[in-house]
Amino acid sequence: FGSVIINLQLIQAKLRDMSIDIDASAFLIFRVAGKDNSIYRIPREAAMAMLFAIELEQQVIDKAVQIFVGSGVVSRFAVEQFY
């Protein structure tokens, strides 16, 4: 639309949401990693943190492909490798 893509509010909102998702999954993983070694709690919480991080990762990659539109699935860009 004749301007730099980062100036579009929808792109800024997507990038903000992606950043929040990445930080949320990282904090959850760090929380589980910092727990004491309880034999019953840690494997369950680690599995939940891993599932949460994987699902958010897929959502972030989908948003990145939406930002790059058609060129997001071309092998020249890192987004395609993540996808």
C-alpha positions in Angstrom: 0.0 0.0 0.0 2.9 2.3 -0.6 4.5 2.2 2.8 6.9 0.0 4.8 5.1 -3.2 6.0 6.0 -2.5 9.7 4.0 0.7 9.6 0.8 -1.3 9.1 -1.1 -1.8 12.4 -2.3 -5.3 11.6 1.4 -6.4 11.0 2.4 -4.7 14.3 -0.4 -6.6 16.1 0.6 -9.9 14.7 4.2 -9.3 15.6 3.2 -8.3 19.2 1.0 -11.4 19.5 3.9 -13.6 18.2 6.3 -12.1 20.7 3.9 -12.6 23.6 3.4 -16.3 22.6 7.1 -17.0 22.4 7.7 -15.3 25.8 4.8 -17.2 27.4 6.1 -20.6 26.3 9.7 -19.7 27.3 8.6 -18.6 30.8 6.6 -21.8 31.2 9.6 -23.9 30.2 11.9 -22.0 32.5 9.4 -22.4 35.4 9.4 -26.2 34.9 13.2 -26.3 34.6 13.6 -24.4 37.9 11.4 -26.8 39.9 12.7 -29.2 42.4 13.1 -32.8 41.2 9.8 -34.2 42.4 9.4 -37.7 40.9 5.8 -37.3 40.0 5.3 -33.6 39.2 8.1 -32.8 36.9 7.4 -35.2 34.0 3.7 -34.1 33.9 4.5 -30.4 34.0 7.3 -30.8 31.5 5.0 -32.6 29.1 2.4 -29.9 29.5 5.0 -27.2 28.9 6.3 -29.0 25.8 2.8 -29.4 24.3 2.0 -25.7 25.0 5.3 -24.6 23.4 4.8 -26.8 20.3 1.3 -25.5 19.8 2.3 -21.9 20.2 5.2 -22.5 17.9 2.9 -23.6 15.1 0.6 -20.6 15.6 3.6 -18.2 15.4 4.9 -19.9 12.2 1.4 -19.6 10.7 1.3 -15.9 11.5 4.7 -15.4 10.0 3.6 -17.1 6.8 0.6 -14.8 6.8 2.9 -11.8 7.1 5.1 -13.0 4.2 2.0 -13.9 2.2 3.0 -16.1 -0.8 6.7 -15.5 -0.5 6.6 -17.1 3.0 6.6 -20.5 1.5 9.5 -20.0 -0.9 12.7 -21.7 0.1 14.7 -18.5 0.1 13.1 -17.3 3.4 13.6 -18.8 6.9 9.9 -18.9 7.4 9.6 -21.7 4.9 12.2 -23.7 6.8 10.3 -23.3 10.1 7.1 -24.3 8.4 
